[in-house]
Amino acid sequence: MGDITALRVDAIVNAANSSLLGGGGVDGAIHSAAGPLLLEECRKIGGCPTGEAKITAGYRLAARFVIHTVGPVWRGGEHGEDDLLARCYRSCFELVRQNEIQSIAFPAISTGAYGFPAERASRIAVREIAAFLENASFVEVTAVCFNKRVYDCYHEALKSI
């Protein structure tokens, strides 16, 4: 558990909305901590579809980069939410490769306002992180959980691999 905006890593992941123009939760915290230049750069990007990711500078953050990804809104699990969430992680990791990022921190994507069940989301996150790390060398991945319940879900998911 911790504050993702304070981490000294190459990149932090923003659980963004599709406009990339800030919002609540981790998205609002990242925009606030990074300062107005992040919003200015995000305006130039022009949004991001669900399951994809875009990269910006970190500005006033300790992290050099922010990777913005748009997770799915939970609609009961019968609308491809699992696949879209997995694509968020894969899209972020593609940007990690392209930008030679050595360390990255993820929030629990879609588990806040978007309502994705934390147990299910943590299993997907751990699976995608493990798959990436099988073929990646020298990349440190951190999962930042916003409360103890989400932390416990990640802890249980880690036991399964």
Phi and psi in radians as a Rosetta constraint file:
Dihedral C 1 N 2 CA 2 C 2 CIRCULARHARMONIC 2.960 0.35
Dihedral N 2 CA 2 C 2 N 3 CIRCULARHARMONIC -3.018 0.35
Dihedral C 2 N 3 CA 3 C 3 CIRCULARHARMONIC -1.800 0.35
Dihedral N 3 CA 3 C 3 N 4 CIRCULARHARMONIC 1.861 0.35
Dihedral C 3 N 4 CA 4 C 4 CIRCULARHARMONIC -1.082 0.35
Dihedral N 4 CA 4 C 4 N 5 CIRCULARHARMONIC -0.485 0.35
Dihedral C 4 N 5 CA 5 C 5 CIRCULARHARMONIC -1.245 0.35
Dihedral N 5 CA 5 C 5 N 6 CIRCULARHARMONIC -0.275 0.35
Dihedral C 5 N 6 CA 6 C 6 CIRCULARHARMONIC -1.747 0.35
Dihedral N 6 CA 6 C 6 N 7 CIRCULARHARMONIC -0.062 0.35
Dihedral C 6 N 7 CA 7 C 7 CIRCULARHARMONIC -1.273 0.35
Dihedral N 7 CA 7 C 7 N 8 CIRCULARHARMONIC 2.427 0.35
Dihedral C 7 N 8 CA 8 C 8 CIRCULARHARMONIC -1.654 0.35
Dihedral N 8 CA 8 C 8 N 9 CIRCULARHARMONIC 1.450 0.35
Dihedral C 8 N 9 CA 9 C 9 CIRCULARHARMONIC -2.293 0.35
Dihedral N 9 CA 9 C 9 N 10 CIRCULARHARMONIC 2.911 0.35
Dihedral C 9 N 10 CA 10 C 10 CIRCULARHARMONIC -1.129 0.35
Dihedral N 10 CA 10 C 10 N 11 CIRCULARHARMONIC -0.679 0.35
Dihedral C 10 N 11 CA 11 C 11 CIRCULARHARMONIC -2.535 0.35
Dihedral N 11 CA 11 C 11 N 12 CIRCULARHARMONIC 2.503 0.35
Dihedral C 11 N 12 CA 12 C 12 CIRCULARHARMONIC -2.005 0.35
Dihedral N 12 CA 12 C 12 N 13 CIRCULARHARMONIC 2.622 0.35
Dihedral C 12 N 13 CA 13 C 13 CIRCULARHARMONIC -1.707 0.35
Dihedral N 13 CA 13 C 13 N 14 CIRCULARHARMONIC 2.329 0.35
Dihedral C 13 N 14 CA 14 C 14 CIRCULARHARMONIC -1.787 0.35
Dihedral N 14 CA 14 C 14 N 15 CIRCULARHARMONIC 2.129 0.35
Dihedral C 14 N 15 CA 15 C 15 CIRCULARHARMONIC -1.387 0.35
Dihedral N 15 CA 15 C 15 N 16 CIRCULARHARMONIC 1.521 0.35
Dihedral C 15 N 16 CA 16 C 16 CIRCULARHARMONIC -1.625 0.35
Dihedral N 16 CA 16 C 16 N 17 CIRCULARHARMONIC 2.927 0.35
Dihedral C 16 N 17 CA 17 C 17 CIRCULARHARMONIC -1.643 0.35
Dihedral N 17 CA 17 C 17 N 18 CIRCULARHARMONIC 2.971 0.35
Dihedral C 17 N 18 CA 18 C 18 CIRCULARHARMONIC -1.149 0.35
Dihedral N 18 CA 18 C 18 N 19 CIRCULARHARMONIC -0.343 0.35
Dihedral C 18 N 19 CA 19 C 19 CIRCULARHARMONIC -1.378 0.35
Dihedral N 19 CA 19 C 19 N 20 CIRCULARHARMONIC -0.384 0.35
Dihedral C 19 N 20 CA 20 C 20 CIRCULARHARMONIC 1.111 0.35
Dihedral N 20 CA 20 C 20 N 21 CIRCULARHARMONIC 0.275 0.35
Dihedral C 20 N 21 CA 21 C 21 CIRCULARHARMONIC -1.747 0.35
Dihedral N 21 CA 21 C 21 N 22 CIRCULARHARMONIC 0.359 0.35
Dihedral C 21 N 22 CA 22 C 22 CIRCULARHARMONIC 1.620 0.35
Dihedral N 22 CA 22 C 22 N 23 CIRCULARHARMONIC 2.870 0.35
Dihedral C 22 N 23 CA 23 C 23 CIRCULARHARMONIC -3.064 0.35
Dihedral N 23 CA 23 C 23 N 24 CIRCULARHARMONIC -2.510 0.35
Dihedral C 23 N 24 CA 24 C 24 CIRCULARHARMONIC -1.693 0.35
Dihedral N 24 CA 24 C 24 N 25 CIRCULARHARMONIC -3.081 0.35
Dihedral C 24 N 25 CA 25 C 25 CIRCULARHARMONIC 1.000 0.35
Dihedral N 25 CA 25 C 25 N 26 CIRCULARHARMONIC -2.431 0.35
Dihedral C 25 N 26 CA 26 C 26 CIRCULARHARMONIC -1.102 0.35
Dihedral N 26 CA 26 C 26 N 27 CIRCULARHARMONIC -0.593 0.35
Dihedral C 26 N 27 CA 27 C 27 CIRCULARHARMONIC -1.043 0.35
Dihedral N 27 CA 27 C 27 N 28 CIRCULARHARMONIC -0.875 0.35
Dihedral C 27 N 28 CA 28 C 28 CIRCULARHARMONIC -1.115 0.35
Dihedral N 28 CA 28 C 28 N 29 CIRCULARHARMONIC -0.695 0.35
Dihedral C 28 N 29 CA 29 C 29 CIRCULARHARMONIC -1.116 0.35
Dihedral N 29 CA 29 C 29 N 30 CIRCULARHARMONIC -0.740 0.35
Dihedral C 29 N 30 CA 30 C 30 CIRCULARHARMONIC -1.147 0.35
Dihedral N 30 CA 30 C 30 N 31 CIRCULARHARMONIC -0.795 0.35
Dihedral C 30 N 31 CA 31 C 31 CIRCULARHARMONIC -1.083 0.35
Dihedral N 31 CA 31 C 31 N 32 CIRCULARHARMONIC -0.722 0.35
Dihedral C 31 N 32 CA 32 C 32 CIRCULARHARMONIC -1.120 0.35
Dihedral N 32 CA 32 C 32 N 33 CIRCULARHARMONIC -0.811 0.35
Dihedral C 32 N 33 CA 33 C 33 CIRCULARHARMONIC -1.219 0.35
Dihedral N 33 CA 33 C 33 N 34 CIRCULARHARMONIC -0.593 0.35
Dihedral C 33 N 34 CA 34 C 34 CIRCULARHARMONIC -1.338 0.35
Dihedral N 34 CA 34 C 34 N 35 CIRCULARHARMONIC -0.498 0.35
Dihedral C 34 N 35 CA 35 C 35 CIRCULARHARMONIC 1.654 0.35
Dihedral N 35 CA 35 C 35 N 36 CIRCULARHARMONIC 3.080 0.35
Dihedral C 35 N 36 CA 36 C 36 CIRCULARHARMONIC -1.158 0.35
Dihedral N 36 CA 36 C 36 N 37 CIRCULARHARMONIC -0.386 0.35
Dihedral C 36 N 37 CA 37 C 37 CIRCULARHARMONIC -1.179 0.35
Dihedral N 37 CA 37 C 37 N 38 CIRCULARHARMONIC -0.484 0.35
Dihedral C 37 N 38 CA 38 C 38 CIRCULARHARMONIC -1.121 0.35
Dihedral N 38 CA 38 C 38 N 39 CIRCULARHARMONIC -0.802 0.35
Dihedral C 38 N 39 CA 39 C 39 CIRCULARHARMONIC -1.059 0.35
Dihedral N 39 CA 39 C 39 N 40 CIRCULARHARMONIC -0.721 0.35
Dihedral C 39 N 40 CA 40 C 40 CIRCULARHARMONIC -1.052 0.35
Dihedral N 40 CA 40 C 40 N 41 CIRCULARHARMONIC -0.786 0.35
Dihedral C 40 N 41 CA 41 C 41 CIRCULARHARMONIC -1.168 0.35
Dihedral N 41 CA 41 C 41 N 42 CIRCULARHARMONIC -0.693 0.35
Dihedral C 41 N 42 CA 42 C 42 CIRCULARHARMONIC -1.106 0.35
Dihedral N 42 CA 42 C 42 N 43 CIRCULARHARMONIC -0.635 0.35
Dihedral C 42 N 43 CA 43 C 43 CIRCULARHARMONIC -1.035 0.35
Dihedral N 43 CA 43 C 43 N 44 CIRCULARHARMONIC -0.676 0.35
Dihedral C 43 N 44 CA 44 C 44 CIRCULARHARMONIC -1.204 0.35
Dihedral N 44 CA 44 C 44 N 45 CIRCULARHARMONIC -0.513 0.35
Dihedral C 44 N 45 CA 45 C 45 CIRCULARHARMONIC -1.189 0.35
Dihedral N 45 CA 45 C 45 N 46 CIRCULARHARMONIC -0.689 0.35
Dihedral C 45 N 46 CA 46 C 46 CIRCULARHARMONIC 1.491 0.35
Dihedral N 46 CA 46 C 46 N 47 CIRCULARHARMONIC 0.462 0.35
Dihedral C 46 N 47 CA 47 C 47 CIRCULARHARMONIC 1.720 0.35
Dihedral N 47 CA 47 C 47 N 48 CIRCULARHARMONIC 3.098 0.35
Dihedral C 47 N 48 CA 48 C 48 CIRCULARHARMONIC -2.720 0.35
Dihedral N 48 CA 48 C 48 N 49 CIRCULARHARMONIC 2.257 0.35
Dihedral C 48 N 49 CA 49 C 49 CIRCULARHARMONIC -1.269 0.35
Dihedral N 49 CA 49 C 49 N 50 CIRCULARHARMONIC 2.738 0.35
Dihedral C 49 N 50 CA 50 C 50 CIRCULARHARMONIC -1.000 0.35
Dihedral N 50 CA 50 C 50 N 51 CIRCULARHARMONIC 2.343 0.35
Dihedral C 50 N 51 CA 51 C 51 CIRCULARHARMONIC 1.573 0.35
Dihedral N 51 CA 51 C 51 N 52 CIRCULARHARMONIC -0.138 0.35
Dihedral C 51 N 52 CA 52 C 52 CIRCULARHARMONIC -1.875 0.35
Dihedral N 52 CA 52 C 52 N 53 CIRCULARHARMONIC 3.065 0.35
Dihedral C 52 N 53 CA 53 C 53 CIRCULARHARMONIC -2.514 0.35
Dihedral N 53 CA 53 C 53 N 54 CIRCULARHARMONIC 2.610 0.35
Dihedral C 53 N 54 CA 54 C 54 CIRCULARHARMONIC -2.293 0.35
Dihedral N 54 CA 54 C 54 N 55 CIRCULARHARMONIC 2.682 0.35
Dihedral C 54 N 55 CA 55 C 55 CIRCULARHARMONIC -2.081 0.35
Dihedral N 55 CA 55 C 55 N 56 CIRCULARHARMONIC 2.477 0.35
Dihedral C 55 N 56 CA 56 C 56 CIRCULARHARMONIC -2.361 0.35
Dihedral N 56 CA 56 C 56 N 57 CIRCULARHARMONIC 3.029 0.35
Dihedral C 56 N 57 CA 57 C 57 CIRCULARHARMONIC -1.215 0.35
Dihedral N 57 CA 57 C 57 N 58 CIRCULARHARMONIC 2.831 0.35
Dihedral C 57 N 58 CA 58 C 58 CIRCULARHARMONIC -1.592 0.35
Dihedral N 58 CA 58 C 58 N 59 CIRCULARHARMONIC -0.263 0.35
Dihedral C 58 N 59 CA 59 C 59 CIRCULARHARMONIC 0.911 0.35
Dihedral N 59 CA 59 C 59 N 60 CIRCULARHARMONIC -2.012 0.35
Dihedral C 59 N 60 CA 60 C 60 CIRCULARHARMONIC -1.431 0.35
Dihedral N 60 CA 60 C 60 N 61 CIRCULARHARMONIC 0.045 0.35
Dihedral C 60 N 61 CA 61 C 61 CIRCULARHARMONIC -1.348 0.35
Dihedral N 61 CA 61 C 61 N 62 CIRCULARHARMONIC 2.811 0.35
Dihedral C 61 N 62 CA 62 C 62 CIRCULARHARMONIC -1.202 0.35
Dihedral N 62 CA 62 C 62 N 63 CIRCULARHARMONIC -0.482 0.35
Dihedral C 62 N 63 CA 63 C 63 CIRCULARHARMONIC -1.362 0.35
Dihedral N 63 CA 63 C 63 N 64 CIRCULARHARMONIC 2.500 0.35
Dihedral C 63 N 64 CA 64 C 64 CIRCULARHARMONIC -1.245 0.35
Dihedral N 64 CA 64 C 64 N 65 CIRCULARHARMONIC -0.588 0.35
Dihedral C 64 N 65 CA 65 C 65 CIRCULARHARMONIC -2.239 0.35
Dihedral N 65 CA 65 C 65 N 66 CIRCULARHARMONIC 2.718 0.35
Dihedral C 65 N 66 CA 66 C 66 CIRCULARHARMONIC -2.095 0.35
Dihedral N 66 CA 66 C 66 N 67 CIRCULARHARMONIC 2.205 0.35
Dihedral C 66 N 67 CA 67 C 67 CIRCULARHARMONIC -1.813 0.35
Dihedral N 67 CA 67 C 67 N 68 CIRCULARHARMONIC 2.028 0.35
Dihedral C 67 N 68 CA 68 C 68 CIRCULARHARMONIC -1.660 0.35
Dihedral N 68 CA 68 C 68 N 69 CIRCULARHARMONIC 2.208 0.35
Dihedral C 68 N 69 CA 69 C 69 CIRCULARHARMONIC -2.306 0.35
Dihedral N 69 CA 69 C 69 N 70 CIRCULARHARMONIC 2.559 0.35
Dihedral C 69 N 70 CA 70 C 70 CIRCULARHARMONIC -1.896 0.35
Dihedral N 70 CA 70 C 70 N 71 CIRCULARHARMONIC 1.902 0.35
Dihedral C 70 N 71 CA 71 C 71 CIRCULARHARMONIC -1.412 0.35
Dihedral N 71 CA 71 C 71 N 72 CIRCULARHARMONIC 2.888 0.35
Dihedral C 71 N 72 CA 72 C 72 CIRCULARHARMONIC -1.367 0.35
Dihedral N 72 CA 72 C 72 N 73 CIRCULARHARMONIC 2.595 0.35
Dihedral C 72 N 73 CA 73 C 73 CIRCULARHARMONIC -1.392 0.35
Dihedral N 73 CA 73 C 73 N 74 CIRCULARHARMONIC 2.301 0.35
Dihedral C 73 N 74 CA 74 C 74 CIRCULARHARMONIC -1.215 0.35
Dihedral N 74 CA 74 C 74 N 75 CIRCULARHARMONIC 2.172 0.35
Dihedral C 74 N 75 CA 75 C 75 CIRCULARHARMONIC -2.223 0.35
Dihedral N 75 CA 75 C 75 N 76 CIRCULARHARMONIC 0.588 0.35
Dihedral C 75 N 76 CA 76 C 76 CIRCULARHARMONIC 1.763 0.35
Dihedral N 76 CA 76 C 76 N 77 CIRCULARHARMONIC -0.146 0.35
Dihedral C 76 N 77 CA 77 C 77 CIRCULARHARMONIC 1.583 0.35
Dihedral N 77 CA 77 C 77 N 78 CIRCULARHARMONIC 0.050 0.35
Dihedral C 77 N 78 CA 78 C 78 CIRCULARHARMONIC -1.891 0.35
Dihedral N 78 CA 78 C 78 N 79 CIRCULARHARMONIC 0.274 0.35
Dihedral C 78 N 79 CA 79 C 79 CIRCULARHARMONIC -2.172 0.35
Dihedral N 79 CA 79 C 79 N 80 CIRCULARHARMONIC 0.546 0.35
Dihedral C 79 N 80 CA 80 C 80 CIRCULARHARMONIC 1.345 0.35
Dihedral N 80 CA 80 C 80 N 81 CIRCULARHARMONIC 0.297 0.35
Dihedral C 80 N 81 CA 81 C 81 CIRCULARHARMONIC -1.046 0.35
Dihedral N 81 CA 81 C 81 N 82 CIRCULARHARMONIC -0.728 0.35
Dihedral C 81 N 82 CA 82 C 82 CIRCULARHARMONIC -1.053 0.35
Dihedral N 82 CA 82 C 82 N 83 CIRCULARHARMONIC -0.813 0.35
Dihedral C 82 N 83 CA 83 C 83 CIRCULARHARMONIC -1.131 0.35
Dihedral N 83 CA 83 C 83 N 84 CIRCULARHARMONIC -0.704 0.35
Dihedral C 83 N 84 CA 84 C 84 CIRCULARHARMONIC -1.131 0.35
Dihedral N 84 CA 84 C 84 N 85 CIRCULARHARMONIC -0.702 0.35
Dihedral C 84 N 85 CA 85 C 85 CIRCULARHARMONIC -1.147 0.35
Dihedral N 85 CA 85 C 85 N 86 CIRCULARHARMONIC -0.748 0.35
Dihedral C 85 N 86 CA 86 C 86 CIRCULARHARMONIC -1.049 0.35
Dihedral N 86 CA 86 C 86 N 87 CIRCULARHARMONIC -0.699 0.35
Dihedral C 86 N 87 CA 87 C 87 CIRCULARHARMONIC -1.095 0.35
Dihedral N 87 CA 87 C 87 N 88 CIRCULARHARMONIC -0.575 0.35
Dihedral C 87 N 88 CA 88 C 88 CIRCULARHARMONIC -0.997 0.35
Dihedral N 88 CA 88 C 88 N 89 CIRCULARHARMONIC -0.859 0.35
Dihedral C 88 N 89 CA 89 C 89 CIRCULARHARMONIC -1.124 0.35
Dihedral N 89 CA 89 C 89 N 90 CIRCULARHARMONIC -0.780 0.35
Dihedral C 89 N 90 CA 90 C 90 CIRCULARHARMONIC -1.091 0.35
Dihedral N 90 CA 90 C 90 N 91 CIRCULARHARMONIC -0.700 0.35
Dihedral C 90 N 91 CA 91 C 91 CIRCULARHARMONIC -1.126 0.35
Dihedral N 91 CA 91 C 91 N 92 CIRCULARHARMONIC -0.714 0.35
Dihedral C 91 N 92 CA 92 C 92 CIRCULARHARMONIC -1.094 0.35
Dihedral N 92 CA 92 C 92 N 93 CIRCULARHARMONIC -0.781 0.35
Dihedral C 92 N 93 CA 93 C 93 CIRCULARHARMONIC -1.176 0.35
Dihedral N 93 CA 93 C 93 N 94 CIRCULARHARMONIC -0.495 0.35
Dihedral C 93 N 94 CA 94 C 94 CIRCULARHARMONIC -1.133 0.35
Dihedral N 94 CA 94 C 94 N 95 CIRCULARHARMONIC -0.696 0.35
Dihedral C 94 N 95 CA 95 C 95 CIRCULARHARMONIC -1.198 0.35
Dihedral N 95 CA 95 C 95 N 96 CIRCULARHARMONIC -0.571 0.35
Dihedral C 95 N 96 CA 96 C 96 CIRCULARHARMONIC -1.028 0.35
Dihedral N 96 CA 96 C 96 N 97 CIRCULARHARMONIC -0.826 0.35
Dihedral C 96 N 97 CA 97 C 97 CIRCULARHARMONIC -1.100 0.35
Dihedral N 97 CA 97 C 97 N 98 CIRCULARHARMONIC -0.857 0.35
Dihedral C 97 N 98 CA 98 C 98 CIRCULARHARMONIC -1.087 0.35
Dihedral N 98 CA 98 C 98 N 99 CIRCULARHARMONIC -0.561 0.35
Dihedral C 98 N 99 CA 99 C 99 CIRCULARHARMONIC -1.840 0.35
Dihedral N 99 CA 99 C 99 N 100 CIRCULARHARMONIC 0.175 0.35
Dihedral C 99 N 100 CA 100 C 100 CIRCULARHARMONIC 0.894 0.35
Dihedral N 100 CA 100 C 100 N 101 CIRCULARHARMONIC 0.784 0.35
Dihedral C 100 N 101 CA 101 C 101 CIRCULARHARMONIC -1.349 0.35
Dihedral N 101 CA 101 C 101 N 102 CIRCULARHARMONIC 2.326 0.35
Dihedral C 101 N 102 CA 102 C 102 CIRCULARHARMONIC -1.723 0.35
Dihedral N 102 CA 102 C 102 N 103 CIRCULARHARMONIC -0.379 0.35
Dihedral C 102 N 103 CA 103 C 103 CIRCULARHARMONIC -2.558 0.35
Dihedral N 103 CA 103 C 103 N 104 CIRCULARHARMONIC 2.432 0.35
Dihedral C 103 N 104 CA 104 C 104 CIRCULARHARMONIC -2.527 0.35
Dihedral N 104 CA 104 C 104 N 105 CIRCULARHARMONIC 2.533 0.35
Dihedral C 104 N 105 CA 105 C 105 CIRCULARHARMONIC -2.148 0.35
Dihedral N 105 CA 105 C 105 N 106 CIRCULARHARMONIC 2.294 0.35
Dihedral C 105 N 106 CA 106 C 106 CIRCULARHARMONIC -1.929 0.35
Dihedral N 106 CA 106 C 106 N 107 CIRCULARHARMONIC 2.451 0.35
Dihedral C 106 N 107 CA 107 C 107 CIRCULARHARMONIC -1.462 0.35
Dihedral N 107 CA 107 C 107 N 108 CIRCULARHARMONIC 3.125 0.35
Dihedral C 107 N 108 CA 108 C 108 CIRCULARHARMONIC -1.454 0.35
Dihedral N 108 CA 108 C 108 N 109 CIRCULARHARMONIC 1.485 0.35
Dihedral C 108 N 109 CA 109 C 109 CIRCULARHARMONIC -0.972 0.35
Dihedral N 109 CA 109 C 109 N 110 CIRCULARHARMONIC 2.309 0.35
Dihedral C 109 N 110 CA 110 C 110 CIRCULARHARMONIC 1.269 0.35
Dihedral N 110 CA 110 C 110 N 111 CIRCULARHARMONIC 0.000 0.35
Dihedral C 110 N 111 CA 111 C 111 CIRCULARHARMONIC -1.520 0.35
Dihedral N 111 CA 111 C 111 N 112 CIRCULARHARMONIC -0.139 0.35
Dihedral C 111 N 112 CA 112 C 112 CIRCULARHARMONIC -1.550 0.35
Dihedral N 112 CA 112 C 112 N 113 CIRCULARHARMONIC -1.990 0.35
Dihedral C 112 N 113 CA 113 C 113 CIRCULARHARMONIC -1.074 0.35
Dihedral N 113 CA 113 C 113 N 114 CIRCULARHARMONIC -0.418 0.35
Dihedral C 113 N 114 CA 114 C 114 CIRCULARHARMONIC -1.421 0.35
Dihedral N 114 CA 114 C 114 N 115 CIRCULARHARMONIC -0.135 0.35
Dihedral C 114 N 115 CA 115 C 115 CIRCULARHARMONIC 1.304 0.35
Dihedral N 115 CA 115 C 115 N 116 CIRCULARHARMONIC 0.203 0.35
Dihedral C 115 N 116 CA 116 C 116 CIRCULARHARMONIC -1.178 0.35
Dihedral N 116 CA 116 C 116 N 117 CIRCULARHARMONIC 2.260 0.35
Dihedral C 116 N 117 CA 117 C 117 CIRCULARHARMONIC -1.019 0.35
Dihedral N 117 CA 117 C 117 N 118 CIRCULARHARMONIC 2.230 0.35
Dihedral C 117 N 118 CA 118 C 118 CIRCULARHARMONIC -1.044 0.35
Dihedral N 118 CA 118 C 118 N 119 CIRCULARHARMONIC -0.658 0.35
Dihedral C 118 N 119 CA 119 C 119 CIRCULARHARMONIC -1.072 0.35
Dihedral N 119 CA 119 C 119 N 120 CIRCULARHARMONIC -0.818 0.35
Dihedral C 119 N 120 CA 120 C 120 CIRCULARHARMONIC -1.194 0.35
Dihedral N 120 CA 120 C 120 N 121 CIRCULARHARMONIC -0.781 0.35
Dihedral C 120 N 121 CA 121 C 121 CIRCULARHARMONIC -1.110 0.35
Dihedral N 121 CA 121 C 121 N 122 CIRCULARHARMONIC -0.677 0.35
Dihedral C 121 N 122 CA 122 C 122 CIRCULARHARMONIC -1.185 0.35
Dihedral N 122 CA 122 C 122 N 123 CIRCULARHARMONIC -0.625 0.35
Dihedral C 122 N 123 CA 123 C 123 CIRCULARHARMONIC -1.112 0.35
Dihedral N 123 CA 123 C 123 N 124 CIRCULARHARMONIC -0.730 0.35
Dihedral C 123 N 124 CA 124 C 124 CIRCULARHARMONIC -1.137 0.35
Dihedral N 124 CA 124 C 124 N 125 CIRCULARHARMONIC -0.799 0.35
Dihedral C 124 N 125 CA 125 C 125 CIRCULARHARMONIC -1.054 0.35
Dihedral N 125 CA 125 C 125 N 126 CIRCULARHARMONIC -0.862 0.35
Dihedral C 125 N 126 CA 126 C 126 CIRCULARHARMONIC -1.099 0.35
Dihedral N 126 CA 126 C 126 N 127 CIRCULARHARMONIC -0.714 0.35
Dihedral C 126 N 127 CA 127 C 127 CIRCULARHARMONIC -1.075 0.35
Dihedral N 127 CA 127 C 127 N 128 CIRCULARHARMONIC -0.790 0.35
Dihedral C 127 N 128 CA 128 C 128 CIRCULARHARMONIC -1.224 0.35
Dihedral N 128 CA 128 C 128 N 129 CIRCULARHARMONIC -0.673 0.35
Dihedral C 128 N 129 CA 129 C 129 CIRCULARHARMONIC -1.123 0.35
Dihedral N 129 CA 129 C 129 N 130 CIRCULARHARMONIC -0.788 0.35
Dihedral C 129 N 130 CA 130 C 130 CIRCULARHARMONIC -1.086 0.35
Dihedral N 130 CA 130 C 130 N 131 CIRCULARHARMONIC -0.727 0.35
Dihedral C 130 N 131 CA 131 C 131 CIRCULARHARMONIC -1.098 0.35
Dihedral N 131 CA 131 C 131 N 132 CIRCULARHARMONIC -0.721 0.35
Dihedral C 131 N 132 CA 132 C 132 CIRCULARHARMONIC -1.125 0.35
Dihedral N 132 CA 132 C 132 N 133 CIRCULARHARMONIC -0.806 0.35
Dihedral C 132 N 133 CA 133 C 133 CIRCULARHARMONIC -1.172 0.35
Dihedral N 133 CA 133 C 133 N 134 CIRCULARHARMONIC -0.369 0.35
Dihedral C 133 N 134 CA 134 C 134 CIRCULARHARMONIC -1.058 0.35
Dihedral N 134 CA 134 C 134 N 135 CIRCULARHARMONIC -0.551 0.35
Dihedral C 134 N 135 CA 135 C 135 CIRCULARHARMONIC -1.997 0.35
Dihedral N 135 CA 135 C 135 N 136 CIRCULARHARMONIC 0.073 0.35
Dihedral C 135 N 136 CA 136 C 136 CIRCULARHARMONIC -1.913 0.35
Dihedral N 136 CA 136 C 136 N 137 CIRCULARHARMONIC 2.447 0.35
Dihedral C 136 N 137 CA 137 C 137 CIRCULARHARMONIC -1.991 0.35
Dihedral N 137 CA 137 C 137 N 138 CIRCULARHARMONIC 2.488 0.35
Dihedral C 137 N 138 CA 138 C 138 CIRCULARHARMONIC 1.081 0.35
Dihedral N 138 CA 138 C 138 N 139 CIRCULARHARMONIC 0.644 0.35
Dihedral C 138 N 139 CA 139 C 139 CIRCULARHARMONIC -2.083 0.35
Dihedral N 139 CA 139 C 139 N 140 CIRCULARHARMONIC 2.217 0.35
Dihedral C 139 N 140 CA 140 C 140 CIRCULARHARMONIC -1.749 0.35
Dihedral N 140 CA 140 C 140 N 141 CIRCULARHARMONIC 2.201 0.35
Dihedral C 140 N 141 CA 141 C 141 CIRCULARHARMONIC -2.030 0.35
Dihedral N 141 CA 141 C 141 N 142 CIRCULARHARMONIC 2.237 0.35
Dihedral C 141 N 142 CA 142 C 142 CIRCULARHARMONIC -2.083 0.35
Dihedral N 142 CA 142 C 142 N 143 CIRCULARHARMONIC 2.355 0.35
Dihedral C 142 N 143 CA 143 C 143 CIRCULARHARMONIC -1.805 0.35
Dihedral N 143 CA 143 C 143 N 144 CIRCULARHARMONIC 2.171 0.35
Dihedral C 143 N 144 CA 144 C 144 CIRCULARHARMONIC -1.868 0.35
Dihedral N 144 CA 144 C 144 N 145 CIRCULARHARMONIC 2.030 0.35
Dihedral C 144 N 145 CA 145 C 145 CIRCULARHARMONIC -1.760 0.35
Dihedral N 145 CA 145 C 145 N 146 CIRCULARHARMONIC 2.383 0.35
Dihedral C 145 N 146 CA 146 C 146 CIRCULARHARMONIC -1.477 0.35
Dihedral N 146 CA 146 C 146 N 147 CIRCULARHARMONIC -0.145 0.35
Dihedral C 146 N 147 CA 147 C 147 CIRCULARHARMONIC -2.773 0.35
Dihedral N 147 CA 147 C 147 N 148 CIRCULARHARMONIC 3.008 0.35
Dihedral C 147 N 148 CA 148 C 148 CIRCULARHARMONIC -1.143 0.35
Dihedral N 148 CA 148 C 148 N 149 CIRCULARHARMONIC -0.623 0.35
Dihedral C 148 N 149 CA 149 C 149 CIRCULARHARMONIC -1.064 0.35
Dihedral N 149 CA 149 C 149 N 150 CIRCULARHARMONIC -0.789 0.35
Dihedral C 149 N 150 CA 150 C 150 CIRCULARHARMONIC -1.167 0.35
Dihedral N 150 CA 150 C 150 N 151 CIRCULARHARMONIC -0.705 0.35
Dihedral C 150 N 151 CA 151 C 151 CIRCULARHARMONIC -0.997 0.35
Dihedral N 151 CA 151 C 151 N 152 CIRCULARHARMONIC -0.796 0.35
Dihedral C 151 N 152 CA 152 C 152 CIRCULARHARMONIC -1.087 0.35
Dihedral N 152 CA 152 C 152 N 153 CIRCULARHARMONIC -0.644 0.35
Dihedral C 152 N 153 CA 153 C 153 CIRCULARHARMONIC -1.105 0.35
Dihedral N 153 CA 153 C 153 N 154 CIRCULARHARMONIC -0.763 0.35
Dihedral C 153 N 154 CA 154 C 154 CIRCULARHARMONIC -1.136 0.35
Dihedral N 154 CA 154 C 154 N 155 CIRCULARHARMONIC -0.712 0.35
Dihedral C 154 N 155 CA 155 C 155 CIRCULARHARMONIC -1.052 0.35
Dihedral N 155 CA 155 C 155 N 156 CIRCULARHARMONIC -0.766 0.35
Dihedral C 155 N 156 CA 156 C 156 CIRCULARHARMONIC -1.149 0.35
Dihedral N 156 CA 156 C 156 N 157 CIRCULARHARMONIC -0.718 0.35
Dihedral C 156 N 157 CA 157 C 157 CIRCULARHARMONIC -1.110 0.35
Dihedral N 157 CA 157 C 157 N 158 CIRCULARHARMONIC -0.655 0.35
Dihedral C 157 N 158 CA 158 C 158 CIRCULARHARMONIC -1.113 0.35
Dihedral N 158 CA 158 C 158 N 159 CIRCULARHARMONIC -0.565 0.35
Dihedral C 158 N 159 CA 159 C 159 CIRCULARHARMONIC -1.119 0.35
Dihedral N 159 CA 159 C 159 N 160 CIRCULARHARMONIC -0.450 0.35
Dihedral C 159 N 160 CA 160 C 160 CIRCULARHARMONIC -1.418 0.35
Dihedral N 160 CA 160 C 160 N 161 CIRCULARHARMONIC -0.156 0.35
